[in-house]
Amino acid sequence: MAAAGFGALHGVRVIDFTQMLAGPFCTQLLADQGADVVKVEPLKGDDCRIAGPYHPDDSLRAFGGYFASVNRNKRSICLDLKDSDAREVVLDLVQDADVVVENFRAGVMERLGLGYETLRERNPKLVYAAIRGFGDPRTGKSPYSEWPAYDVIAQAMGGLMQINGPDSQTPLKVGPGVGDLYPATLCAFGITAALLHAGRTGQGQFLDVAMVDAVLALCERTIYQNAYQGLVPHPDGNRHPLLSPFGLFKAKDGFVTLAAHFDAWWAKLCELIGRPDLVRDPRCATAEARVANRDFVYGQLELFTAAHTKAELASLLGGQIPFGPVNNVAEIVADPHFAIREMVVEVEHPGVVQPMRVAGIPVKMTDTPGRVVRRAPLAGEQTDEILREVGLNESRITDLHARHVVR
């Protein structure tokens, strides 16, 4: 059965047709806040179940870390959506649902007979959300609307790569899949806004997020730099183009970040590292001078930072000015901040005796906190449970299994 109620979205039912990363992360954000997310998978299961990585002790290999990380708190039903009986099951699911989320290419759901207009007839209050590379024609037909897209495409075309890199000539992909994850986050925001509207008016609506649009929004600075300054921004390495010092600095055992661009913080930093002369030096006496002479500023600061460990620098600078060490994942797991904030959580994993770690819930709420209450589901693990909930009797369920309409 569905987990006991919790969270601000308790009572909201989401029918989730998503796969890969963007869609599943969006629906997991909703599930983490208490929504009942019913993940609709093909009979073979979501393709990402086999993406790995697998723990070496995993005796089952039902899914790997990729799938586990973005599908917790959900229930799974497997349907052959090309079958008319499966389509009727979906319509029954939608009848009492609040939200549908999909991230197919435009037109796929329509060809299955499950497009927004069809589902709206069954449930006028339905919020239908889509995440696509270049958006949906309903909200503005892009010349690239038929192009497939993944994170790397969105990062490139949305402008993120062009301002990220080690030097002005070398664009660089951001490590995490922000071209998926940020659109997913915006879509979850859009869904909650649309639910508020539906609650007030009784009317649902179609909403979509284009991955490239979301990445452009993430790079908002480039638009005003172009409009106000006539610039076409390029990668600035590990430094901020408008503030100094504001970036990355070598340490004896790695790297640290600090920001001392305001005069008061600059004076405090100079005091802490024993360089009061820098406060008076005309090359860095003002915020404008520190930007104009960034190489000098960073060079002088690294004379100090490179001679000390990250721990030593944290002891001296932490809490005094904006400062943080560059953490690897082992350091994150050991850091008391992330433990106290429950940002590294353990979940059961089928086929492995010990629990596995995944990233926790970043949105903290005092009265309706999110929770991690269940691991990612096995493919079709709750199929019969969900079919019973929409009113199918046991003989009907047995027949659907026998004809391989469901799994």
Secondary structure, DSSP 8 states (H G I E B T S, - for coil): ------STTTT-EEEE---TTHHHHHHHHHHHTT-EEEEEE-TT--GGGGS----TT-SS-S--HHHHHH-TTEEEEEB-TTSHHHHHHHHHHHHT-SEEEE-S-TTHHHHTT--HHHHHHH-TT-EEEEEESS--TTT---TTTTS---HHHHHHHTTTGGG-SSSTT-----SS-HHHHHHHHHHHHHHHHHHHHHHHHS--EEEEEEHHHHHHHHTHHHHHHHHHH-------TTB-SS-SSEEEEEETTEEEEEE--SHHHHHHHHHHTT-THHHH-TTTSSHHHHHHTHHHHHHHHHHHHTTS-HHHHHHHHBTTBSEEE---HHHHHH-HHHHHTT-EEEEEETTEEEEEEEE------SSS-----S----TTTTHHHHHHHTT--HHHHHHHHHTTSB-
